[in-house]
């Protein structure tokens, strides 16, 4: 009995929807959803003419891309997933407990960009499949926004004057290529010094970006990374780097200094040894005649 009713509903739906669309355009409302997020599409009708078992509901996504897709159905007051399109199974839900109160809201989770489109909700009285009790149309647009940028700083402690540091800024999940800026956090001015390298990675329709700046640290700085999009700017946390007063000795200068110091040390040691030899007291030699007298005695 229930299967026969369902098939009758599906056979009549194209004609029902066609008649409905001739006067429903003014009822369209709009919703925004975030990629991989969730959204609830409204469809509420409290004035039901009879028990819920006499009510059927039909949710449909229009022209996606070549045909209409069944998103969710209620047949004779019971949520029915048999005719739901595969791409919505497990993602489109109607709350069974809310049906008795006329709540036929559609919940969609794990949104994809292909979920964007016009959704139609039709509430019908089952004894007469041509009797539309309520209808509404919702336009859903799924967008993808960049994640807040995060900056990686190796050894964020105090640095020696003149040391170089690489700072890396990452953000992901956008649809259009953004502009990446490095700014001083204290006044918002753009960092002009340093070398900047950017990497762009496409994950299907999604864009992930990374920017690396190389700075020669000569003073204390507060720095941030900004992702500039048409929907607004995203700014990372402020990162502070402090500089010690003593300068960092480049490795080649240190080696040369050690070599010169060694040579000077060798000459100094040689000079000291030679000076000690020159100051040695003179030897006393006994005259030969005294030596002979000592021998005879």
Residue pairs with C-beta under 8 A, 6 or more apart in sequence:
2 75
2 76
2 78
5 56
5 75
5 76
5 126
6 75
6 80
6 82
6 83
8 129
9 56
9 58
9 75
9 124
9 129
10 83
12 129
12 130
13 58
13 60
13 122
16 122
16 124
16 129
16 130
16 132
17 60
17 68
17 120
17 122
20 120
20 122
20 132
20 135
21 120
24 120
24 135
24 137
25 137
27 135
27 136
27 137
28 118
28 137
28 138
28 139
29 42
29 136
29 137
29 138
29 139
30 138
30 139
30 140
30 141
31 39
31 41
31 138
31 139
31 140
31 141
32 39
32 140
32 141
32 142
32 143
33 39
33 108
33 111
33 115
33 140
33 141
33 142
33 143
34 111
34 142
34 143
34 144
34 145
35 111
35 112
35 113
35 142
35 143
35 144
35 173
35 206
36 110
36 111
36 112
37 109
37 111
38 107
38 108
38 109
38 110
38 111
39 107
39 108
39 111
39 140
40 105
40 106
40 107
40 108
41 59
41 105
41 106
41 107
41 108
41 119
41 121
41 138
41 140
42 105
42 136
42 138
43 57
43 59
43 104
43 105
43 106
43 121
43 123
43 134
43 136
43 138
44 102
44 103
44 104
44 105
45 102
45 104
45 123
45 133
45 134
46 101
46 102
47 102
47 133
48 55
48 102
48 133
49 125
49 133
50 125
51 77
52 77
52 99
52 100
53 76
53 77
53 78
53 126
54 76
54 77
54 125
54 126
54 127
55 74
55 76
55 77
55 99
55 123
55 124
55 125
55 126
55 133
56 73
56 74
56 75
56 76
56 77
56 123
56 124
56 126
56 129
57 72
57 73
57 74
57 94
57 99
57 104
57 121
57 122
57 123
57 124
58 70
58 73
58 74
58 120
58 121
58 122
58 124
59 70
59 71
59 72
59 73
59 92
59 94
59 104
59 106
59 119
59 120
59 121
60 68
60 69
60 70
60 71
60 119
60 120
60 122
61 68
61 69
61 71
61 85
61 88
61 115
61 117
61 118
61 119
62 68
62 117
62 118
62 119
62 120
63 117
63 118
64 114
64 117
69 85
69 87
69 88
70 83
70 84
70 85
70 88
71 84
71 85
71 88
71 92
71 106
71 108
71 119
72 79
72 81
72 84
72 88
72 92
72 93
72 94
72 106
73 79
73 80
73 81
73 83
73 84
74 80
74 94
74 99
74 104
76 126
77 99
78 96
79 94
79 96
79 99
81 89
84 92
87 114
88 108
91 108
91 109
91 110
92 106
92 107
92 108
93 106
93 107
93 108
93 109
94 104
94 105
94 106
94 107
95 103
95 105
95 107
98 104
98 105
102 123
104 121
104 123
106 119
106 121
108 115
108 140
111 142
112 142
113 142
113 144
113 175
113 205
115 140
115 142
116 140
116 141
116 142
117 139
117 140
118 137
118 138
118 139
118 140
119 137
119 138
119 139
119 140
120 135
120 136
120 137
121 134
121 135
121 136
121 137
121 138
122 132
122 134
122 135
123 132
123 133
123 134
123 135
124 131
124 132
124 133
125 131
125 133
143 175
144 173
144 174
144 175
144 205
144 206
145 173
145 174
145 229
145 231
146 171
146 172
146 173
146 174
146 178
146 209
146 227
146 229
146 234
147 171
147 172
147 173
147 234
148 171
148 234
148 235
148 236
149 169
149 170
149 171
149 225
149 226
149 227
149 234
149 235
149 236
150 169
150 170
150 171
150 236
150 237
151 167
151 168
151 169
151 223
151 224
151 225
151 236
151 237
151 239
152 167
152 168
152 169
152 170
153 165
153 167
153 239
153 241
154 165
154 166
155 165
156 239
156 240
156 241
157 242
158 242
158 243
158 244
159 165
159 217
159 241
159 242
159 243
159 244
160 243
160 244
160 246
160 247
160 248
161 217
161 218
161 243
161 244
161 245
161 246
161 247
161 248
162 216
162 217
162 218
162 247
162 248
163 216
163 217
163 248
164 214
164 215
164 216
164 217
165 214
165 215
165 217
165 241
166 212
166 213
166 214
167 182
167 212
167 213
167 215
167 223
167 225
167 239
168 210
168 211
168 212
169 180
169 182
169 210
169 211
169 212
169 213
169 225
169 236
170 208
170 209
170 210
171 178
171 180
171 208
171 209
171 210
171 227
171 234
172 203
172 206
172 207
172 208
172 209
173 206
173 207
173 208
174 206
174 207
174 209
174 227
174 229
175 205
175 206
175 207
176 207
176 229
176 230
177 200
177 207
177 209
178 207
178 209
178 227
178 228
178 229
179 227
179 228
180 198
180 209
180 211
180 225
180 226
180 227
180 228
181 190
181 225
181 226
181 228
182 190
182 191
182 194
182 196
182 211
182 213
182 223
182 224
182 225
182 226
183 189
183 190
183 191
183 223
183 224
183 225
183 226
184 190
184 191
184 221
184 222
184 223
184 224
185 222
185 223
185 224
185 238
185 239
186 222
191 213
191 215
191 223
193 215
193 216
194 213
194 214
194 215
194 216
195 213
195 214
196 211
196 212
196 213
196 214
197 211
197 212
197 213
198 209
198 210
198 211
198 212
199 209
199 210
199 211
199 212
200 207
200 208
200 209
200 210
201 207
201 208
201 209
201 210
202 208
209 227
211 225
215 221
217 241
217 243
218 243
219 243
220 240
220 241
220 242
220 243
221 240
221 241
222 238
222 239
222 240
223 238
223 239
223 241
224 235
224 236
224 237
224 238
224 239
225 235
225 236
226 233
226 234
226 235
226 236
227 233
227 234
227 235
249 257
286 294
